[in-house]
């Protein structure tokens, strides 16, 4: 069994909301790493035109500056989560954060496209280990309930802020030079690393017992890597080309082999029984749809504002600021909101807001104005992520034993990254097919609209899954409420109908009359 990650001095603080300075420091360090991981997914987007111009990269090669990071991140998350459980969460987190800082520095200094993509892939690999390790440190440090909800709300809101503020920061930094989008995380990561060495708890024992599922690690990682690679390359090769279909066939074979291995392994990389937890299963599906839809939407918005409307990087940063600001400002109180209303209510509301934001953007044209088109969508995006992102992470780790928190964290992060890669590839293919290679405003709009319809549909699927889960939860709660039996004949105990129709006690009636 895995012991609690908190030190003995802090353990008593985790069940309440009066945390020690050390606990706050631990949470802030983990939030900084999560912010950087999420930031790197979106921050490079605005810088792509400048990168392509300076390094002479084609559009298809430029996509790999984004996809390289997602490939490393999404492909190795399951392995990263299991490594955190087996090798120690603190150790895995510190090593991976150091690699992230080094890869960021390399990415900001290279002058070759292949090296830049390689640095991005390495950053993605390091994030695949810091993300599940950091999330599982939180879920094993803070007791399940209000304390954990508060910690996870702050933590995941920082991640959502990274996603949304990535475009804003990228616009500001790109106006100075695109290399700063790669160099800016370096000092932040190094500072977080130095503080983490001092503050992250050193438990007597934090490793899960069990061996290494080598075959599962190989087949599972290969499955996710090949899937992400196939969908990102499909737009160039063609979705129905022999290359794409053959690659998808290999993915299916690897996935079947992985499931067979995991069902028989003594110490599986992914214990398949974890998906019997309905909350975990639904949360992963919702995370896939939510992150995928946003990734595709962000790509469309970047192209539309810069290429069609001619916005500068700085103007785009300021235009998208409301969504990021709303998410960042919500961090201190979202824990209380989750405690008050529950993830079952907040998750469908968040997906509804996100879906509405994407649908509203379908009104785009070459004369679109900021107040009419962009601002309403940004406001709805802010509300959606503010409600949905903490809720989906809490739901994905609820009811999971400490020794599998790394696994649960790896699963939900994998769903987020694979969803981003798959839906982004689909949206990109629709933009290319719809525009038919034309550069006129109408040709560009003909590419953007199908892509927006696609991401809206994906978000709608996530909304349906979230709403279905909420209905199932309500039915279970209703079924759990005891029903009053009819009193036996001759009993003095009142029946349920008599209880409902009986007059209120005299002192209660007097109190009501007094208030009136």
C-alpha positions as CSV (number, residue, x, y, z in Angstrom):
1,X,0.0,0.0,0.0
2,X,1.1,3.6,-0.6
3,X,1.4,5.7,2.5
4,X,0.1,9.2,2.6
5,X,2.4,11.6,0.9
6,X,2.2,14.3,3.6
7,X,4.8,14.5,6.3
8,X,3.6,13.9,9.8
9,X,3.7,17.6,10.6
10,X,1.4,18.4,7.9
11,X,-0.9,15.4,7.8
12,X,-3.2,16.8,10.4
13,X,-3.7,19.9,8.3
14,X,-4.9,18.2,5.2
15,X,-8.3,17.2,6.4
16,X,-9.2,20.8,7.2
17,X,-8.9,24.1,5.4
18,X,-6.4,25.8,7.7
19,X,-3.3,24.7,5.9
20,X,0.3,25.2,7.1
21,X,2.7,27.5,5.1
22,X,4.5,24.3,3.9
23,X,1.3,22.9,2.4
24,X,0.6,26.2,0.7
25,X,4.1,26.2,-0.7
26,X,3.8,22.6,-1.9
27,X,0.6,23.5,-3.7
28,X,2.0,26.6,-5.3
29,X,5.0,24.7,-6.6
30,X,2.8,22.0,-8.1
31,X,0.5,24.7,-9.6
32,X,3.5,26.4,-11.2
33,X,4.5,23.1,-13.0
34,X,1.0,22.5,-14.1
35,X,0.7,26.0,-15.4
36,X,3.9,25.6,-17.5
37,X,2.7,22.2,-18.8
38,X,-0.6,23.7,-20.0
39,X,1.0,26.9,-21.2
40,X,3.3,25.0,-23.5
41,X,0.4,23.4,-25.3
42,X,-1.1,26.6,-26.4
43,X,1.6,29.3,-26.2
44,X,3.4,28.3,-29.3
45,X,0.3,28.8,-31.5
46,X,0.6,32.6,-32.0
47,X,4.3,32.3,-32.7
48,X,4.0,29.8,-35.5
49,X,3.9,32.3,-38.4
50,X,7.1,34.0,-37.1
51,X,8.8,30.6,-36.5
52,X,7.9,29.4,-40.0
53,X,9.2,32.6,-41.6
54,X,12.5,32.7,-39.8
55,X,13.3,28.9,-40.0
56,X,11.8,28.5,-43.4
57,X,9.3,25.8,-42.4
58,X,6.3,24.6,-44.4
59,X,2.8,24.6,-42.9
60,X,2.9,20.8,-42.5
61,X,6.2,21.0,-40.7
62,X,5.0,23.9,-38.5
63,X,2.2,21.6,-37.3
64,X,4.8,19.4,-35.8
65,X,6.0,22.2,-33.6
66,X,2.6,21.8,-31.8
67,X,2.1,18.1,-32.4
68,X,5.6,17.2,-31.3
69,X,4.9,18.4,-27.8
70,X,1.4,16.7,-27.7
71,X,2.9,13.5,-29.1
72,X,5.5,13.2,-26.2
73,X,3.0,14.4,-23.6
74,X,0.0,12.3,-24.6
75,X,2.1,9.2,-25.6
76,X,3.9,8.7,-22.3
77,X,1.4,9.9,-19.7
78,X,0.3,6.4,-18.7
79,X,3.9,5.4,-18.2
80,X,4.5,8.7,-16.3
81,X,1.6,8.0,-14.0
82,X,2.7,4.5,-13.2
83,X,6.3,5.6,-12.8
84,X,5.2,8.1,-10.2
85,X,3.4,5.3,-8.3
86,X,6.4,2.9,-8.5
87,X,9.5,5.1,-8.3
88,X,8.2,7.8,-6.0
89,X,6.2,10.8,-6.9
90,X,8.6,13.4,-5.5
91,X,11.6,11.9,-7.4
92,X,9.8,11.6,-10.7
93,X,8.4,15.2,-10.4
94,X,11.8,16.7,-9.7
95,X,13.7,14.9,-12.4
96,X,11.1,15.6,-15.0
97,X,10.8,19.3,-14.1
98,X,14.6,19.6,-14.6
99,X,14.4,18.0,-18.0
100,X,11.5,20.4,-18.9
101,X,13.7,23.5,-18.0
102,X,16.6,22.1,-20.1
103,X,14.4,21.3,-23.1
104,X,12.9,24.8,-22.9
105,X,16.3,26.4,-23.1
106,X,17.3,24.3,-26.1
107,X,14.1,25.2,-27.9
108,X,14.7,28.9,-27.5
109,X,18.3,28.7,-28.9
110,X,18.1,26.3,-31.9
111,X,18.2,27.5,-35.5
112,X,17.0,24.2,-37.1
113,X,13.4,23.1,-37.5
114,X,14.1,19.4,-36.7
115,X,16.0,20.3,-33.5
116,X,13.1,22.6,-32.5
117,X,10.6,19.8,-33.0
118,X,12.9,17.5,-31.1
119,X,13.1,19.9,-28.2
120,X,9.3,20.2,-28.2
121,X,8.9,16.4,-28.1
122,X,11.3,16.2,-25.1
123,X,9.4,18.9,-23.3
124,X,6.2,16.9,-23.9
125,X,7.9,13.8,-22.5
126,X,8.9,15.6,-19.3
127,X,5.4,17.0,-18.9
128,X,4.1,13.5,-19.2
129,X,5.9,12.7,-16.0
130,X,5.4,16.0,-14.1
131,X,1.6,16.2,-14.7
132,X,0.5,12.8,-13.2
133,X,3.2,13.0,-10.5
134,X,2.1,16.5,-9.4
135,X,-1.6,15.6,-9.4
136,X,-1.1,12.4,-7.5
137,X,1.0,14.3,-4.9
138,X,-2.0,16.5,-4.3
139,X,-4.6,13.7,-4.2
140,X,-2.5,11.8,-1.7
141,X,-1.5,14.8,0.4
142,X,-5.0,16.4,0.8
143,X,-7.8,14.3,2.3
144,X,-10.7,13.5,0.0
145,X,-13.5,16.0,0.6
146,X,-13.4,19.8,1.0
147,X,-9.6,20.0,1.5
148,X,-8.9,18.0,-1.7
149,X,-11.6,19.8,-3.6
150,X,-10.1,23.1,-2.7
151,X,-6.5,22.0,-3.6
152,X,-7.6,20.4,-6.9
153,X,-9.7,23.4,-7.8
154,X,-6.7,25.8,-7.4
155,X,-4.4,23.3,-9.1
156,X,-6.6,22.6,-12.1
157,X,-7.6,26.2,-12.5
158,X,-4.0,27.0,-12.9
159,X,-3.8,24.5,-15.6
160,X,-6.9,26.0,-17.3
161,X,-5.3,29.4,-16.9
162,X,-2.2,28.1,-18.7
163,X,-4.3,26.8,-21.6
164,X,-6.2,30.1,-22.0
165,X,-3.4,32.5,-21.1
166,X,-1.0,30.7,-23.4
167,X,-2.3,32.6,-26.4
168,X,-2.2,35.9,-24.5
169,X,1.4,35.5,-23.3
170,X,2.5,34.2,-26.7
171,X,1.1,37.3,-28.4
172,X,3.0,39.5,-26.0
173,X,6.2,37.6,-26.3
174,X,6.0,37.1,-30.0
175,X,5.8,40.9,-30.5
176,X,9.3,41.0,-29.0
177,X,10.6,37.8,-30.6
178,X,9.2,34.2,-31.0
179,X,12.2,32.7,-29.1
180,X,10.9,34.3,-25.9
181,X,7.9,31.9,-26.0
182,X,10.4,29.1,-25.4
183,X,12.8,30.9,-23.1
184,X,10.2,32.4,-20.7
185,X,9.4,29.1,-19.0
186,X,13.1,28.4,-18.2
187,X,13.5,30.7,-15.1
188,X,10.0,29.8,-13.9
189,X,10.8,26.1,-14.1
190,X,14.2,26.4,-12.4
191,X,12.7,28.5,-9.6
192,X,9.9,25.9,-9.1
193,X,12.5,23.2,-9.1
194,X,14.6,24.8,-6.4
195,X,11.6,25.4,-4.2
196,X,10.2,21.9,-4.8
197,X,13.5,20.3,-3.6
198,X,13.0,22.1,-0.3
199,X,9.2,21.9,0.2
200,X,7.9,18.7,-1.4
201,X,7.4,16.2,1.4
202,X,9.8,13.4,2.0
203,X,7.6,10.5,3.2
204,X,9.1,7.4,4.7
205,X,7.6,5.4,1.9
206,X,5.5,6.5,-1.0
207,X,6.0,3.8,-3.6
208,X,3.3,1.4,-4.6
209,X,4.2,-2.3,-4.2
210,X,4.4,-4.4,-7.3
211,X,6.5,-5.2,-10.3
212,X,7.0,-3.5,-13.7
213,X,4.6,-4.3,-16.5
214,X,7.2,-4.0,-19.3
215,X,5.1,-5.5,-22.1
216,X,2.2,-3.3,-21.0
217,X,4.3,-0.2,-21.0
218,X,5.7,-1.0,-24.4
219,X,2.3,-1.8,-26.1
220,X,0.4,0.9,-24.3
221,X,2.9,3.7,-25.1
222,X,3.3,2.5,-28.7
223,X,-0.5,2.5,-29.1
224,X,-0.9,6.1,-27.9
225,X,2.2,7.4,-29.8
226,X,1.1,5.7,-33.1
227,X,-2.5,6.9,-32.7
228,X,-1.4,10.5,-32.2
229,X,1.2,10.3,-35.0
230,X,-1.4,8.8,-37.4
231,X,-4.1,11.4,-36.8
232,X,-1.6,14.3,-37.1
233,X,-0.2,12.9,-40.4
234,X,-3.6,11.9,-41.8
235,X,-4.4,15.3,-43.2
236,X,-1.3,15.2,-45.4
237,X,-1.5,11.5,-46.5
238,X,-5.3,11.4,-46.6
239,X,-7.7,9.8,-44.2
240,X,-8.6,7.0,-46.6
241,X,-5.1,6.5,-47.9
242,X,-3.4,3.0,-47.5
243,X,-0.8,4.6,-45.2
244,X,-3.4,6.0,-42.8
245,X,-5.7,3.0,-42.8
246,X,-2.7,0.6,-42.4
247,X,-1.4,2.7,-39.5
248,X,-4.9,2.7,-37.8
249,X,-5.0,-1.1,-38.3
250,X,-1.7,-1.4,-36.4
251,X,-3.1,0.9,-33.7
252,X,-6.0,-1.5,-33.3
253,X,-3.7,-4.5,-33.1
254,X,-1.5,-2.8,-30.5
255,X,-4.6,-1.7,-28.5
256,X,-6.0,-5.3,-28.5
257,X,-2.6,-6.6,-27.4
258,X,-2.4,-4.0,-24.6
259,X,-5.8,-4.9,-23.3
260,X,-5.0,-8.6,-23.3
261,X,-1.7,-8.0,-21.5
262,X,-3.3,-5.8,-18.9
263,X,-6.1,-8.3,-18.2
264,X,-3.5,-11.0,-17.4
265,X,-0.6,-9.1,-15.9
266,X,0.1,-9.5,-12.1
267,X,1.0,-5.8,-11.8
268,X,-0.6,-4.1,-14.8
269,X,0.4,-0.7,-16.1
270,X,-3.4,0.1,-16.2
271,X,-5.6,-1.9,-14.0
272,X,-8.7,-2.2,-16.2
273,X,-11.0,-2.5,-13.2
274,X,-10.5,1.2,-12.5
275,X,-13.0,2.0,-15.3
276,X,-15.7,0.2,-13.3
277,X,-15.7,3.5,-11.3
278,X,-18.3,5.3,-13.4
279,X,-17.0,8.7,-12.3
280,X,-13.5,7.9,-13.6
281,X,-14.7,6.5,-16.9
282,X,-17.1,9.4,-17.7
283,X,-14.6,12.0,-16.6
284,X,-12.0,10.7,-19.0
285,X,-14.5,10.8,-21.9
286,X,-15.5,14.3,-21.0
287,X,-11.9,15.4,-20.7
288,X,-11.1,14.0,-24.2
289,X,-14.0,15.9,-25.7
290,X,-13.5,19.1,-23.8
291,X,-9.8,19.5,-24.4
292,X,-10.1,18.3,-28.0
293,X,-12.8,20.8,-28.9
294,X,-10.8,23.7,-27.3
295,X,-7.6,22.7,-29.1
296,X,-9.4,22.7,-32.5
297,X,-11.2,25.9,-31.6
298,X,-8.0,27.7,-30.6
299,X,-6.3,26.7,-33.9
300,X,-9.3,28.1,-35.9
301,X,-9.4,31.3,-33.9
302,X,-5.6,31.9,-34.3
303,X,-5.8,31.5,-38.1
304,X,-9.0,33.6,-38.4
305,X,-7.8,36.6,-36.4
306,X,-4.3,36.7,-37.8
307,X,-4.8,35.6,-41.4
308,X,-8.2,36.8,-42.3
309,X,-8.7,39.9,-40.0
310,X,-5.0,40.8,-40.0
311,X,-4.7,41.1,-36.2
312,X,-1.2,41.5,-34.8
313,X,0.1,39.1,-32.2
314,X,-0.3,41.8,-29.5
315,X,-3.8,42.7,-30.5
316,X,-4.8,39.1,-30.4
317,X,-3.3,38.6,-26.9
318,X,-5.3,41.5,-25.6
319,X,-8.5,40.3,-27.3
320,X,-8.3,36.9,-25.8
321,X,-7.4,38.2,-22.3
322,X,-10.9,38.1,-20.8
323,X,-11.2,34.3,-20.8
324,X,-7.8,33.7,-19.2
325,X,-8.4,36.5,-16.6
326,X,-11.7,35.0,-15.6
327,X,-10.2,31.5,-15.1
328,X,-7.2,32.8,-13.2
329,X,-9.4,35.0,-10.8
330,X,-11.7,32.1,-10.1
331,X,-9.0,29.9,-8.5
332,X,-9.4,31.0,-4.9
333,X,-13.1,30.3,-4.6
334,X,-13.8,27.4,-7.0
335,X,-13.2,24.8,-4.2
336,X,-16.1,26.2,-2.3
337,X,-18.3,26.2,-5.4
338,X,-17.5,22.6,-6.0
339,X,-18.3,21.7,-2.4
340,X,-21.6,23.6,-2.6
341,X,-22.9,22.3,-5.9
342,X,-20.8,19.2,-6.7
343,X,-19.0,18.1,-9.8
344,X,-22.2,16.4,-11.1
345,X,-23.9,19.8,-11.5
346,X,-20.9,21.9,-12.5
347,X,-19.5,19.7,-15.2
348,X,-22.6,19.8,-17.5
349,X,-22.9,23.5,-16.9
350,X,-19.3,24.0,-17.9
351,X,-19.6,21.9,-21.0
352,X,-22.8,23.8,-21.9
353,X,-21.0,27.1,-21.7
354,X,-18.0,25.8,-23.8
355,X,-20.4,24.4,-26.5
356,X,-22.2,27.8,-26.6
357,X,-18.9,29.6,-27.0
358,X,-17.9,27.5,-30.0
359,X,-21.4,27.7,-31.6
360,X,-21.5,31.5,-31.3
361,X,-18.2,31.7,-33.2
362,X,-20.0,30.2,-36.2
363,X,-21.2,33.7,-37.0
364,X,-17.7,34.7,-38.2
365,X,-17.2,36.6,-41.4
366,X,-14.6,38.9,-42.9
367,X,-16.3,41.9,-41.2
368,X,-16.7,40.4,-37.7
369,X,-16.2,42.8,-34.9
370,X,-14.7,42.1,-31.5
371,X,-17.7,43.1,-29.3
372,X,-20.1,41.1,-31.4
373,X,-18.1,37.9,-32.2
374,X,-15.0,37.4,-30.1
375,X,-15.9,38.9,-26.7
376,X,-19.0,36.8,-26.1
377,X,-17.2,33.6,-27.0
378,X,-14.3,34.5,-24.7
379,X,-16.6,35.2,-21.8
380,X,-18.4,31.9,-22.3
381,X,-15.0,30.1,-22.6
382,X,-13.9,31.6,-19.3
383,X,-17.1,30.5,-17.5
384,X,-16.9,27.0,-19.1
385,X,-13.3,26.3,-18.1
386,X,-13.9,27.8,-14.7
387,X,-16.6,25.3,-14.0
388,X,-15.6,22.2,-16.0
389,X,-11.8,21.9,-15.7
390,X,-11.6,21.5,-11.9
391,X,-14.7,19.3,-11.9
392,X,-13.4,16.9,-14.5
393,X,-10.1,16.4,-12.6
394,X,-11.9,15.9,-9.3
395,X,-14.3,13.4,-10.8
396,X,-11.4,11.5,-12.5
397,X,-9.6,10.9,-9.2
398,X,-12.5,10.5,-6.8
399,X,-12.9,7.1,-5.1
400,X,-9.4,5.9,-6.2
401,X,-7.0,4.4,-3.8
402,X,-3.8,6.2,-3.0
403,X,-1.6,3.6,-4.7
404,X,-3.5,4.3,-8.0
405,X,-3.7,8.1,-7.9
406,X,-0.8,8.3,-10.3
407,X,-2.6,6.0,-12.7
408,X,-5.9,7.9,-12.4
409,X,-4.0,11.2,-13.0
410,X,-2.1,9.7,-16.0
411,X,-5.4,8.5,-17.5
412,X,-7.2,11.9,-17.4
413,X,-4.1,13.7,-18.6
414,X,-3.8,11.2,-21.5
415,X,-7.4,11.8,-22.4
416,X,-6.8,15.5,-22.5
417,X,-3.7,15.3,-24.7
418,X,-5.0,12.6,-27.1
419,X,-8.2,14.4,-27.4
420,X,-6.3,17.6,-28.3
421,X,-4.3,15.8,-30.9
422,X,-7.2,13.9,-32.5
423,X,-9.6,16.8,-32.7
424,X,-6.9,19.3,-33.8
425,X,-5.9,16.9,-36.6
426,X,-9.6,16.6,-37.7
427,X,-10.2,20.4,-37.6
428,X,-7.0,21.0,-39.5
429,X,-8.0,18.5,-42.2
430,X,-11.4,20.2,-42.5
431,X,-9.8,23.7,-42.9
432,X,-7.5,22.4,-45.6
433,X,-10.3,20.6,-47.5
434,X,-12.8,23.4,-47.1
435,X,-10.6,26.1,-48.3
436,X,-9.4,24.0,-51.3
437,X,-6.0,25.7,-51.1
438,X,-7.5,29.2,-51.8
439,X,-6.3,32.3,-50.1
440,X,-9.3,34.5,-50.7
441,X,-11.4,35.5,-47.6
442,X,-14.3,33.4,-48.8
443,X,-12.1,30.3,-49.3
444,X,-10.7,30.7,-45.8
445,X,-14.2,31.1,-44.3
446,X,-15.2,27.9,-46.2
447,X,-12.5,26.1,-44.3
448,X,-13.1,27.6,-40.9
449,X,-16.8,26.9,-40.7
450,X,-16.7,23.1,-41.1
451,X,-13.9,23.0,-38.5
452,X,-16.0,25.0,-36.1
453,X,-19.0,22.8,-36.6
454,X,-16.8,19.8,-35.9
455,X,-15.4,21.2,-32.6
456,X,-18.9,22.2,-31.5
457,X,-20.2,18.7,-32.2
458,X,-17.3,17.2,-30.2
459,X,-18.1,19.5,-27.3
460,X,-21.7,18.6,-27.5
461,X,-20.9,14.9,-27.2
462,X,-18.9,15.8,-24.0
463,X,-22.0,17.7,-22.7
464,X,-24.2,14.7,-23.3
465,X,-21.9,12.4,-21.4
466,X,-21.6,14.8,-18.5
467,X,-25.3,15.4,-18.3
468,X,-25.9,11.6,-18.4
469,X,-23.6,11.1,-15.5
470,X,-25.4,13.8,-13.6
471,X,-28.7,12.1,-14.2
472,X,-27.3,8.7,-13.1
473,X,-25.9,10.3,-9.9
474,X,-29.3,11.8,-9.1
475,X,-31.1,8.5,-9.6
476,X,-28.7,6.8,-7.3
477,X,-29.1,9.4,-4.7
478,X,-32.9,9.2,-4.9
479,X,-32.7,5.4,-4.7
480,X,-30.6,5.7,-1.5
481,X,-33.2,7.8,0.3
482,X,-35.2,5.5,2.8
483,X,-38.9,5.3,2.3
484,X,-41.3,5.3,5.3
485,X,-43.1,2.1,5.6
486,X,-46.8,2.1,6.5
487,X,-47.3,1.8,10.2
488,X,-48.6,-1.6,11.5
489,X,-52.2,-1.8,12.4
490,X,-52.9,-0.4,15.8
491,X,-49.6,1.5,15.9
492,X,-49.4,5.0,17.3
493,X,-46.7,6.0,14.8
494,X,-48.1,8.4,12.2
495,X,-48.0,7.5,8.5
496,X,-46.0,9.4,5.9
497,X,-49.2,11.2,4.7
498,X,-50.0,12.2,8.3
499,X,-46.6,13.6,8.8
500,X,-46.9,15.7,5.6
501,X,-50.3,17.0,6.4
502,X,-50.0,17.5,10.2
503,X,-50.1,21.1,11.4
504,X,-46.8,22.7,12.5
505,X,-46.1,22.7,16.3
506,X,-47.6,25.8,18.0
507,X,-44.2,27.4,18.8
508,X,-43.2,27.1,15.1
509,X,-46.5,28.8,14.0
510,X,-46.0,31.5,16.5
511,X,-42.4,32.1,15.3
512,X,-43.6,32.4,11.7
513,X,-46.4,34.8,12.6
514,X,-43.9,36.9,14.6
515,X,-41.6,37.3,11.6
516,X,-44.6,38.2,9.4
